[in-house]
Amino acid sequence: MDLNSRFIEVIDYECPKCGCKTSNKKIMGDHTEFGECTNCGKMTYHKPLRKVTMQELQDKPSIKCPYCNSTNVKKISTTSKVAYGATFGIFAASKIANQWHCNNCKSDF
């Protein structure tokens, strides 16, 4: 189902679509467990392993750097764009157009 999920074990859980009696138990990320039918691949069940707080969702950006695929990025604030533009003038045009900064490879995109 998801490329970022990892297989744990085969369990007895009936598929609602095809009636197969076994499912692959998988973990996605660190907070979701689900079953995937061994026959047709349909999700058979889904349950959270722990509650994810709103703060965690807001703190973890879903944006990835197009150069290094890191999620260690931060949004470039309007204030810093204005300050950079005031300092470098017309030479800052390409930098001001970017919205995100990667903390790993230091690129702006």
C-alpha positions as CSV (number, residue, x, y, z in Angstrom):
1,M,0.0,0.0,0.0
2,D,2.6,2.6,1.1
3,L,6.2,2.5,0.1
4,N,7.2,3.8,3.6
5,S,5.4,1.0,5.5
6,R,7.3,-2.0,6.8
7,F,6.0,-5.6,7.0
8,I,5.7,-7.1,10.5
9,E,4.0,-10.5,10.2
10,V,1.1,-12.4,8.5
11,I,-2.0,-12.4,10.7
12,D,-5.5,-14.0,10.6
13,Y,-7.8,-11.1,9.5
14,E,-10.5,-11.5,6.9
15,C,-10.6,-9.2,3.8
16,P,-14.0,-7.5,3.3
17,K,-13.4,-7.5,-0.4
18,C,-12.3,-11.0,-1.4
19,G,-12.9,-13.0,1.8
20,C,-9.2,-14.1,2.1
21,K,-8.5,-15.1,5.7
22,T,-5.0,-13.7,6.0
23,S,-3.5,-10.2,6.1
24,N,0.0,-8.7,6.2
25,K,0.3,-6.6,9.3
26,K,2.3,-3.5,8.5
27,I,3.5,-0.4,10.4
28,M,3.5,3.0,8.6
29,G,5.7,5.6,10.1
30,D,5.7,5.3,13.9
31,H,2.0,5.9,14.6
32,T,-0.2,3.7,12.3
33,E,-0.7,0.0,12.0
34,F,-2.8,-1.6,9.2
35,G,-3.6,-4.9,7.6
36,E,-3.2,-5.5,3.9
37,C,-4.9,-8.5,2.3
38,T,-2.4,-11.1,1.1
39,N,-4.6,-11.9,-1.9
40,C,-5.9,-8.7,-3.3
41,G,-3.9,-6.0,-1.4
42,K,-7.0,-4.2,0.0
43,M,-6.6,-2.6,3.4
44,T,-8.4,-4.9,5.9
45,Y,-8.0,-2.8,9.1
46,H,-6.4,0.4,10.3
47,K,-5.6,1.6,13.8
48,P,-3.4,4.3,15.3
49,L,-0.5,3.1,17.5
50,R,-0.5,6.4,19.4
51,K,-2.3,9.7,19.2
52,V,-0.5,12.3,17.1
53,T,-0.9,15.8,18.6
54,M,-1.8,18.8,16.5
55,Q,1.6,20.3,17.5
56,E,3.5,17.3,16.1
57,L,1.6,17.7,12.8
58,Q,2.3,21.4,12.6
59,D,6.0,21.0,13.7
60,K,6.8,18.3,11.0
61,P,6.7,19.8,7.6
62,S,5.4,17.6,4.8
63,I,7.6,19.5,2.3
64,K,10.7,17.7,1.0
65,C,13.7,19.3,-0.5
66,P,13.8,18.6,-4.3
67,Y,17.6,18.3,-4.2
68,C,18.3,16.0,-1.2
69,N,14.8,14.8,-0.3
70,S,15.2,15.9,3.3
71,T,12.1,17.0,5.3
72,N,14.4,19.1,7.5
73,V,13.1,22.3,5.9
74,K,11.8,25.6,7.2
75,K,9.6,28.2,5.6
76,I,11.4,31.4,4.6
77,S,9.6,34.2,6.4
78,T,8.3,37.4,4.7
79,T,10.4,39.5,7.1
80,S,13.6,37.8,6.0
81,K,12.7,38.2,2.3
82,V,12.1,41.9,2.8
83,A,15.4,42.3,4.7
84,Y,17.3,40.4,2.1
85,G,15.7,42.4,-0.7
86,A,16.4,45.7,1.0
87,T,20.1,44.7,1.5
88,F,20.8,43.3,-2.0
89,G,18.2,45.1,-4.1
90,I,17.6,43.7,-7.7
91,F,20.2,40.9,-7.1
92,A,17.8,39.4,-4.5
93,A,15.0,38.7,-7.0
94,S,15.7,35.0,-7.4
95,K,16.2,34.4,-3.7
96,I,13.0,36.3,-2.7
97,A,10.9,34.0,-5.0
98,N,11.8,30.9,-3.0
99,Q,9.5,29.8,-0.1
100,W,11.5,27.0,1.6
101,H,15.0,26.6,2.9
102,C,16.6,23.1,3.4
103,N,18.7,22.9,6.6
104,N,20.6,19.8,5.3
105,C,21.9,21.0,1.9
106,K,21.3,24.7,2.5
107,S,19.4,25.2,-0.8
108,D,16.4,27.4,-1.2
109,F,13.4,26.3,-3.3
